[in-house]
Amino acid sequence: MGEIVQILLSILIVFSAMMVAESKKIIRVAQAFSIMSTLIAIFFITFSAYYAAAFQLAIYAGFISIIILVSVALMKGGEEVED
């Protein structure tokens, strides 16, 4: 059962990483990055690496995602690209 969960998490992590790389809208990039970071933390929990999961959530899913959203808020208008 644990291996199935880890494989499913791996597939979801790769999918969200592809969304980060391929999306042209910065809000979608920030959302996909937050989801990817949270999934990586859950992946660490499945390996019983609780400290690594806590640092993953504290640093990447929290701080970096907020930095991306603040940069979006400070961007000038008219730079939006359609998918």
N, CA, C and O atoms as a Tinker XYZ file with bonds, in Angstrom:
   332  protein
     1  N      0.823000   -1.202000    0.000000    73     2
     2  CA     0.000000    0.000000    0.000000    64     1     3
     3  C      0.863000    1.260000    0.000000    63     2     4     5
     4  O      0.548000    2.232000   -0.686000    81     3
     5  N      1.953000    1.242000    0.770000    73     3     6
     6  CA     2.832000    2.401000    0.845000    64     5     7
     7  C      3.521000    2.706000   -0.472000    63     6     8     9
     8  O      3.733000    3.868000   -0.820000    81     7
     9  N      3.870000    1.651000   -1.205000    73     7    10
    10  CA     4.533000    1.858000   -2.495000    64     9    11
    11  C      3.587000    2.488000   -3.509000    63    10    12    13
    12  O      4.008000    3.301000   -4.332000    81    11
    13  N      2.321000    2.118000   -3.453000    73    11    14
    14  CA     1.341000    2.684000   -4.373000    64    13    15
    15  C      1.171000    4.177000   -4.103000    63    14    16    17
    16  O      1.073000    4.975000   -5.035000    81    15
    17  N      1.137000    4.550000   -2.821000    73    15    18
    18  CA     1.017000    5.955000   -2.447000    64    17    19
    19  C      2.238000    6.737000   -2.925000    63    18    20    21
    20  O      2.102000    7.849000   -3.435000    81    19
    21  N      3.423000    6.164000   -2.764000    73    19    22
    22  CA     4.648000    6.843000   -3.192000    64    21    23
    23  C      4.698000    7.004000   -4.707000    63    22    24    25
    24  O      5.144000    8.039000   -5.204000    81    23
    25  N      4.251000    6.004000   -5.439000    73    23    26
    26  CA     4.223000    6.110000   -6.901000    64    25    27
    27  C      3.211000    7.166000   -7.338000    63    26    28    29
    28  O      3.489000    7.962000   -8.234000    81    27
    29  N      2.045000    7.173000   -6.711000    73    27    30
    30  CA     1.036000    8.175000   -7.033000    64    29    31
    31  C      1.531000    9.583000   -6.719000    63    30    32    33
    32  O      1.323000   10.507000   -7.505000    81    31
    33  N      2.190000    9.745000   -5.567000    73    31    34
    34  CA     2.757000   11.051000   -5.216000    64    33    35
    35  C      3.826000   11.472000   -6.214000    63    34    36    37
    36  O      3.896000   12.643000   -6.589000    81    35
    37  N      4.657000   10.530000   -6.647000    73    35    38
    38  CA     5.702000   10.844000   -7.624000    64    37    39
    39  C      5.107000   11.330000   -8.937000    63    38    40    41
    40  O      5.607000   12.283000   -9.535000    81    39
    41  N      4.050000   10.682000   -9.383000    73    39    42
    42  CA     3.395000   11.089000  -10.625000    64    41    43
    43  C      2.802000   12.490000  -10.471000    63    42    44    45
    44  O      2.931000   13.323000  -11.368000    81    43
    45  N      2.155000   12.748000   -9.339000    73    43    46
    46  CA     1.572000   14.075000   -9.109000    64    45    47
    47  C      2.650000   15.155000   -9.003000    63    46    48    49
    48  O      2.448000   16.273000   -9.477000    81    47
    49  N      3.787000   14.837000   -8.389000    73    47    50
    50  CA     4.890000   15.799000   -8.281000    64    49    51
    51  C      5.430000   16.143000   -9.662000    63    50    52    53
    52  O      5.663000   17.312000   -9.971000    81    51
    53  N      5.628000   15.129000  -10.486000    73    51    54
    54  CA     6.137000   15.374000  -11.846000    64    53    55
    55  C      5.128000   16.184000  -12.655000    63    54    56    57
    56  O      5.515000   17.091000  -13.392000    81    55
    57  N      3.838000   15.867000  -12.526000    73    55    58
    58  CA     2.807000   16.613000  -13.248000    64    57    59
    59  C      2.784000   18.078000  -12.824000    63    58    60    61
    60  O      2.704000   18.966000  -13.673000    81    59
    61  N      2.853000   18.340000  -11.512000    73    59    62
    62  CA     2.832000   19.738000  -11.070000    64    61    63
    63  C      4.128000   20.459000  -11.434000    63    62    64    65
    64  O      4.104000   21.666000  -11.675000    81    63
    65  N      5.251000   19.756000  -11.479000    73    63    66
    66  CA     6.500000   20.378000  -11.932000    64    65    67
    67  C      6.407000   20.757000  -13.409000    63    66    68    69
    68  O      6.918000   21.798000  -13.821000    81    67
    69  N      5.754000   19.907000  -14.202000    73    67    70
    70  CA     5.546000   20.244000  -15.611000    64    69    71
    71  C      4.628000   21.453000  -15.755000    63    70    72    73
    72  O      4.821000   22.275000  -16.651000    81    71
    73  N      3.640000   21.564000  -14.888000    73    71    74
    74  CA     2.754000   22.733000  -14.915000    64    73    75
    75  C      3.530000   24.003000  -14.573000    63    74    76    77
    76  O      3.278000   25.057000  -15.157000    81    75
    77  N      4.474000   23.912000  -13.629000    73    75    78
    78  CA     5.303000   25.070000  -13.280000    64    77    79
    79  C      6.127000   25.506000  -14.490000    63    78    80    81
    80  O      6.237000   26.698000  -14.779000    81    79
    81  N      6.699000   24.538000  -15.188000    73    79    82
    82  CA     7.582000   24.864000  -16.305000    64    81    83
    83  C      6.831000   25.323000  -17.551000    63    82    84    85
    84  O      7.353000   26.131000  -18.319000    81    83
    85  N      5.626000   24.825000  -17.761000    73    83    86
    86  CA     4.925000   25.077000  -19.014000    64    85    87
    87  C      3.899000   26.204000  -18.969000    63    86    88    89
    88  O      3.533000   26.735000  -20.018000    81    87
    89  N      3.436000   26.573000  -17.806000    73    87    90
    90  CA     2.386000   27.588000  -17.720000    64    89    91
    91  C      2.948000   28.969000  -18.025000    63    90    92    93
    92  O      4.085000   29.288000  -17.677000    81    91
    93  N      2.127000   29.780000  -18.681000    73    91    94
    94  CA     2.554000   31.130000  -19.038000    64    93    95
    95  C      1.989000   32.181000  -18.085000    63    94    96    97
    96  O      2.459000   33.319000  -18.077000    81    95
    97  N      1.000000   31.820000  -17.292000    73    95    98
    98  CA     0.422000   32.753000  -16.331000    64    97    99
    99  C      1.108000   32.569000  -14.983000    63    98   100   101
   100  O      1.208000   31.455000  -14.469000    81    99
   101  N      1.576000   33.668000  -14.425000    73    99   102
   102  CA     2.387000   33.610000  -13.211000    64   101   103
   103  C      1.574000   33.121000  -12.005000    63   102   104   105
   104  O      2.133000   32.501000  -11.100000    81   103
   105  N      0.287000   33.388000  -11.982000    73   103   106
   106  CA    -0.549000   32.909000  -10.880000    64   105   107
   107  C     -0.644000   31.394000  -10.911000    63   106   108   109
   108  O     -0.569000   30.744000   -9.868000    81   107
   109  N     -0.809000   30.832000  -12.091000    73   107   110
   110  CA    -0.854000   29.368000  -12.204000    64   109   111
   111  C      0.482000   28.743000  -11.846000    63   110   112   113
   112  O      0.524000   27.652000  -11.277000    81   111
   113  N      1.575000   29.424000  -12.173000    73   111   114
   114  CA     2.898000   28.942000  -11.787000    64   113   115
   115  C      3.022000   28.905000  -10.269000    63   114   116   117
   116  O      3.520000   27.928000   -9.710000    81   115
   117  N      2.576000   29.955000   -9.606000    73   115   118
   118  CA     2.646000   30.004000   -8.144000    64   117   119
   119  C      1.774000   28.929000   -7.514000    63   118   120   121
   120  O      2.178000   28.300000   -6.537000    81   119
   121  N      0.587000   28.713000   -8.060000    73   119   122
   122  CA    -0.283000   27.667000   -7.530000    64   121   123
   123  C      0.328000   26.282000   -7.721000    63   122   124   125
   124  O      0.331000   25.469000   -6.797000    81   123
   125  N      0.841000   26.016000   -8.913000    73   123   126
   126  CA     1.444000   24.710000   -9.180000    64   125   127
   127  C      2.694000   24.500000   -8.334000    63   126   128   129
   128  O      2.955000   23.384000   -7.885000    81   127
   129  N      3.472000   25.561000   -8.111000    73   127   130
   130  CA     4.667000   25.443000   -7.278000    64   129   131
   131  C      4.294000   25.139000   -5.830000    63   130   132   133
   132  O      4.959000   24.338000   -5.173000    81   131
   133  N      3.246000   25.767000   -5.336000    73   131   134
   134  CA     2.795000   25.494000   -3.977000    64   133   135
   135  C      2.305000   24.059000   -3.832000    63   134   136   137
   136  O      2.603000   23.387000   -2.845000    81   135
   137  N      1.554000   23.602000   -4.820000    73   135   138
   138  CA     1.071000   22.220000   -4.796000    64   137   139
   139  C      2.234000   21.248000   -4.866000    63   138   140   141
   140  O      2.261000   20.258000   -4.136000    81   139
   141  N      3.198000   21.523000   -5.741000    73   139   142
   142  CA     4.360000   20.647000   -5.868000    64   141   143
   143  C      5.153000   20.581000   -4.567000    63   142   144   145
   144  O      5.572000   19.500000   -4.152000    81   143
   145  N      5.360000   21.714000   -3.927000    73   143   146
   146  CA     6.117000   21.734000   -2.677000    64   145   147
   147  C      5.386000   20.985000   -1.566000    63   146   148   149
   148  O      6.012000   20.291000   -0.765000    81   147
   149  N      4.076000   21.125000   -1.518000    73   147   150
   150  CA     3.290000   20.402000   -0.519000    64   149   151
   151  C      3.334000   18.900000   -0.781000    63   150   152   153
   152  O      3.447000   18.110000    0.157000    81   151
   153  N      3.245000   18.503000   -2.044000    73   151   154
   154  CA     3.332000   17.081000   -2.376000    64   153   155
   155  C      4.701000   16.500000   -2.029000    63   154   156   157
   156  O      4.796000   15.352000   -1.595000    81   155
   157  N      5.747000   17.277000   -2.216000    73   155   158
   158  CA     7.086000   16.814000   -1.840000    64   157   159
   159  C      7.177000   16.618000   -0.333000    63   158   160   161
   160  O      7.802000   15.665000    0.133000    81   159
   161  N      6.560000   17.506000    0.429000    73   159   162
   162  CA     6.538000   17.354000    1.886000    64   161   163
   163  C      5.777000   16.086000    2.293000    63   162   164   165
   164  O      6.205000   15.363000    3.193000    81   163
   165  N      4.658000   15.825000    1.630000    73   163   166
   166  CA     3.915000   14.589000    1.913000    64   165   167
   167  C      4.745000   13.374000    1.533000    63   166   168   169
   168  O      4.700000   12.350000    2.216000    81   167
   169  N      5.501000   13.481000    0.452000    73   167   170
   170  CA     6.402000   12.408000    0.038000    64   169   171
   171  C      7.452000   12.138000    1.115000    63   170   172   173
   172  O      7.760000   10.981000    1.401000    81   171
   173  N      8.000000   13.192000    1.713000    73   171   174
   174  CA     8.950000   13.028000    2.812000    64   173   175
   175  C      8.304000   12.341000    4.010000    63   174   176   177
   176  O      8.938000   11.526000    4.680000    81   175
   177  N      7.051000   12.668000    4.277000    73   175   178
   178  CA     6.351000   12.051000    5.405000    64   177   179
   179  C      6.192000   10.549000    5.178000    63   178   180   181
   180  O      6.284000    9.772000    6.129000    81   179
   181  N      5.955000   10.126000    3.932000    73   179   182
   182  CA     5.824000    8.696000    3.662000    64   181   183
   183  C      7.125000    7.945000    3.920000    63   182   184   185
   184  O      7.108000    6.738000    4.162000    81   183
   185  N      8.247000    8.650000    3.870000    73   183   186
   186  CA     9.540000    8.053000    4.188000    64   185   187
   187  C      9.937000    8.271000    5.648000    63   186   188   189
   188  O     11.067000    7.975000    6.036000    81   187
   189  N      9.017000    8.785000    6.451000    73   187   190
   190  CA     9.242000    9.088000    7.874000    64   189   191
   191  C     10.349000   10.119000    8.081000    63   190   192   193
   192  O     11.062000   10.068000    9.083000    81   191
   193  N     10.494000   11.035000    7.162000    73   191   194
   194  CA    11.458000   12.133000    7.281000    64   193   195
   195  C     10.679000   13.387000    7.679000    63   194   196   197
   196  O     10.456000   14.286000    6.869000    81   195
   197  N     10.274000   13.420000    8.945000    73   195   198
   198  CA     9.377000   14.470000    9.409000    64   197   199
   199  C     10.054000   15.842000    9.447000    63   198   200   201
   200  O      9.417000   16.851000    9.143000    81   199
   201  N     11.334000   15.890000    9.816000    73   199   202
   202  CA    12.038000   17.175000    9.846000    64   201   203
   203  C     12.210000   17.738000    8.432000    63   202   204   205
   204  O     12.062000   18.941000    8.218000    81   203
   205  N     12.516000   16.881000    7.486000    73   203   206
   206  CA    12.644000   17.339000    6.102000    64   205   207
   207  C     11.301000   17.848000    5.580000    63   206   208   209
   208  O     11.250000   18.838000    4.850000    81   207
   209  N     10.221000   17.173000    5.951000    73   207   210
   210  CA     8.890000   17.619000    5.533000    64   209   211
   211  C      8.550000   18.973000    6.143000    63   210   212   213
   212  O      7.978000   19.834000    5.474000    81   211
   213  N      8.902000   19.161000    7.415000    73   211   214
   214  CA     8.631000   20.439000    8.074000    64   213   215
   215  C      9.417000   21.570000    7.422000    63   214   216   217
   216  O      8.872000   22.651000    7.202000    81   215
   217  N     10.685000   21.336000    7.109000    73   215   218
   218  CA    11.486000   22.360000    6.441000    64   217   219
   219  C     10.976000   22.608000    5.025000    63   218   220   221
   220  O     10.978000   23.749000    4.561000    81   219
   221  N     10.543000   21.568000    4.340000    73   219   222
   222  CA     9.993000   21.729000    2.995000    64   221   223
   223  C      8.769000   22.629000    3.027000    63   222   224   225
   224  O      8.641000   23.535000    2.205000    81   223
   225  N      7.874000   22.386000    3.968000    73   223   226
   226  CA     6.675000   23.215000    4.066000    64   225   227
   227  C      7.003000   24.630000    4.503000    63   226   228   229
   228  O      6.441000   25.591000    3.977000    81   227
   229  N      7.907000   24.765000    5.459000    73   227   230
   230  CA     8.223000   26.090000    5.990000    64   229   231
   231  C      8.932000   26.958000    4.955000    63   230   232   233
   232  O      8.628000   28.144000    4.823000    81   231
   233  N      9.859000   26.380000    4.234000    73   231   234
   234  CA    10.668000   27.185000    3.322000    64   233   235
   235  C     10.033000   27.278000    1.948000    63   234   236   237
   236  O      9.725000   28.378000    1.489000    81   235
   237  N      9.831000   26.156000    1.285000    73   235   238
   238  CA     9.388000   26.214000   -0.102000    64   237   239
   239  C      7.907000   26.509000   -0.246000    63   238   240   241
   240  O      7.536000   27.466000   -0.926000    81   239
   241  N      7.055000   25.713000    0.377000    73   239   242
   242  CA     5.617000   25.902000    0.178000    64   241   243
   243  C      5.146000   27.217000    0.782000    63   242   244   245
   244  O      4.161000   27.792000    0.318000    81   243
   245  N      5.821000   27.689000    1.786000    73   243   246
   246  CA     5.420000   28.936000    2.416000    64   245   247
   247  C      6.121000   30.152000    1.843000    63   246   248   249
   248  O      5.508000   30.955000    1.139000    81   247
   249  N      7.378000   30.285000    2.137000    73   247   250
   250  CA     8.117000   31.506000    1.832000    64   249   251
   251  C      8.257000   31.766000    0.337000    63   250   252   253
   252  O      7.972000   32.872000   -0.121000    81   251
   253  N      8.681000   30.787000   -0.416000    73   251   254
   254  CA     8.923000   30.992000   -1.838000    64   253   255
   255  C      7.618000   31.306000   -2.579000    63   254   256   257
   256  O      7.595000   32.157000   -3.468000    81   255
   257  N      6.539000   30.617000   -2.209000    73   255   258
   258  CA     5.259000   30.888000   -2.859000    64   257   259
   259  C      4.775000   32.300000   -2.558000    63   258   260   261
   260  O      4.203000   32.953000   -3.431000    81   259
   261  N      4.992000   32.777000   -1.351000    73   259   262
   262  CA     4.606000   34.141000   -1.000000    64   261   263
   263  C      5.445000   35.149000   -1.782000    63   262   264   265
   264  O      4.925000   36.169000   -2.236000    81   263
   265  N      6.719000   34.874000   -1.940000    73   263   266
   266  CA     7.579000   35.758000   -2.737000    64   265   267
   267  C      7.067000   35.837000   -4.180000    63   266   268   269
   268  O      7.039000   36.918000   -4.768000    81   267
   269  N      6.669000   34.710000   -4.744000    73   267   270
   270  CA     6.159000   34.711000   -6.113000    64   269   271
   271  C      4.871000   35.526000   -6.195000    63   270   272   273
   272  O      4.696000   36.312000   -7.126000    81   271
   273  N      3.968000   35.346000   -5.231000    73   271   274
   274  CA     2.711000   36.091000   -5.267000    64   273   275
   275  C      2.916000   37.587000   -5.052000    63   274   276   277
   276  O      2.198000   38.394000   -5.642000    81   275
   277  N      3.878000   37.972000   -4.221000    73   275   278
   278  CA     4.176000   39.400000   -4.040000    64   277   279
   279  C      4.744000   39.985000   -5.329000    63   278   280   281
   280  O      4.415000   41.111000   -5.701000    81   279
   281  N      5.588000   39.229000   -6.001000    73   279   282
   282  CA     6.128000   39.730000   -7.268000    64   281   283
   283  C      5.029000   39.878000   -8.314000    63   282   284   285
   284  O      5.096000   40.771000   -9.160000    81   283
   285  N      4.018000   39.012000   -8.265000    73   283   286
   286  CA     2.878000   39.148000   -9.168000    64   285   287
   287  C      2.121000   40.429000   -8.855000    63   286   288   289
   288  O      1.715000   41.154000   -9.763000    81   287
   289  N      1.933000   40.705000   -7.585000    73   287   290
   290  CA     1.206000   41.903000   -7.192000    64   289   291
   291  C      1.942000   43.172000   -7.606000    63   290   292   293
   292  O      1.307000   44.198000   -7.849000    81   291
   293  N      3.251000   43.121000   -7.688000    73   291   294
   294  CA     4.037000   44.298000   -8.041000    64   293   295
   295  C      4.295000   44.451000   -9.540000    63   294   296   297
   296  O      4.864000   45.451000   -9.977000    81   295
   297  N      3.873000   43.456000  -10.326000    73   295   298
   298  CA     4.079000   43.535000  -11.781000    64   297   299
   299  C      3.211000   44.620000  -12.388000    63   298   300   301
   300  O      2.133000   44.932000  -11.883000    81   299
   301  N      3.694000   45.181000  -13.464000    73   299   302
   302  CA     2.926000   46.180000  -14.188000    64   301   303
   303  C      1.823000   45.496000  -14.984000    63   302   304   305
   304  O      1.967000   44.331000  -15.354000    81   303
   305  N      0.743000   46.183000  -15.250000    73   303   306
   306  CA    -0.359000   45.620000  -16.042000    64   305   307
   307  C      0.026000   45.486000  -17.502000    63   306   308   309
   308  O      0.978000   46.117000  -17.961000    81   307
   309  N     -0.704000   44.676000  -18.223000    73   307   310
   310  CA    -0.465000   44.518000  -19.643000    64   309   311
   311  C      0.552000   43.478000  -20.006000    63   310   312   313
   312  O      0.883000   43.332000  -21.182000    81   311
   313  N      1.064000   42.743000  -19.035000    73   311   314
   314  CA     2.059000   41.713000  -19.336000    64   313   315
   315  C      1.452000   40.321000  -19.328000    63   314   316   317
   316  O      2.184000   39.332000  -19.323000    81   315
   317  N      0.125000   40.223000  -19.326000    73   315   318
   318  CA    -0.533000   38.938000  -19.252000    64   317   319
   319  C     -0.468000   38.243000  -20.614000    63   318   320   321
   320  O     -0.693000   38.869000  -21.650000    81   319
   321  N     -0.163000   36.968000  -20.601000    73   319   322
   322  CA    -0.051000   36.172000  -21.821000    64   321   323
   323  C     -1.157000   35.115000  -21.795000    63   322   324   325
   324  O     -1.363000   34.459000  -20.774000    81   323
   325  N     -1.852000   34.952000  -22.888000    73   323   326
   326  CA    -2.914000   33.961000  -22.972000    64   325   327
   327  C     -2.307000   32.581000  -23.170000    63   326   328   329
   328  O     -1.280000   32.437000  -23.833000    81   327
   329  N     -2.953000   31.553000  -22.587000    73   327   330
   330  CA    -2.505000   30.164000  -22.763000    64   329   331
   331  C     -2.851000   29.647000  -24.133000    63   330   332
   332  O     -2.549000   28.497000  -24.453000    81   331
